[in-house]
Amino acid sequence: MAKKPSKKNIIGIDIGGSGIKGALVDIESGILLTDRYRLTTPKPADPVSVGHTVKEIIRHFDYDGPVGIGFPARVIHGNVKTATNIDKSWIDTDAQKLFSGITGMPCFILNDADAAGMAEIKYGSGKNLNGLIFMITVGTGIGTALFADGILVPNSELGHLRMFGDIAEAYTSDAARTRINLTWKEWGSRFNEYLSYLEFLFSPDLFIIGGGVSKKFNQFENQLKIHARIVPAKLENQAGIVGAAAYAVNML
Ligand code: BGC
């Protein structure tokens, strides 16, 4: 049976282009208290349909309380401002109001990479570290989260840097890897070009690599020849859920 939420057990939800995943998170340790529950992202993924999928996930856990939601776009004060890999009808939607209205729970929304980064800084590979840290999530798109001495600079959107006439995520996302059938070695050398570009611009101390590729880190790490330290996300692909839950608690 699903655990009853307390202030320290909060639901985190990660909205992606193909799946919407949620779990209850112990906010003190950053550990998942339940298995992840995943539903397919509805098609079309318009705001109301996605809102109902989120409601179904909350109901699955028999949960009542604040809800943290990571969303794959620029999110400013709960409003969605871009839609690269999601339905265009999201642009200018007040997602915080929409999700709270449909679910009947107080919902708090932030960019998905910012959520994953918050989890790594609070509980994972960036814990207790100062300096400039980049979290890079690699999936359908490339998400970035930038932290200076543990403080998030939100909505950095550096997957949209221009590379070879297009945005970087068209060149080196995981979707690009599968689309053109790159080996891990080939993809790793593309990703190295991207990280070198970020390093030239920002001189970070550490890169944390998250998203699905974090589990394959050992297959491409030899291609990464940058100066900064580079590590896989400790929370692997749970980071988005954990960080969203932590964000909801911060916003209470
Ligand atoms: C979006 C970002 C998002 C990233 C990962 C990009 O296309 O612009 O907001 O963080 O994908 O989902």
Boltz pocket constraint, residues with backbone or C-beta under 6 A from the ligand:
constraints:
  - pocket:
      binder: B
      contacts: [[A, 71], [A, 72], [A, 73], [A, 74], [A, 82], [A, 84], [A, 85], [A, 111], [A, 112], [A, 113], [A, 137], [A, 139], [A, 140], [A, 141], [A, 142], [A, 143], [A, 144], [A, 157], [A, 159], [A, 169]]
      max_distance: 6.0
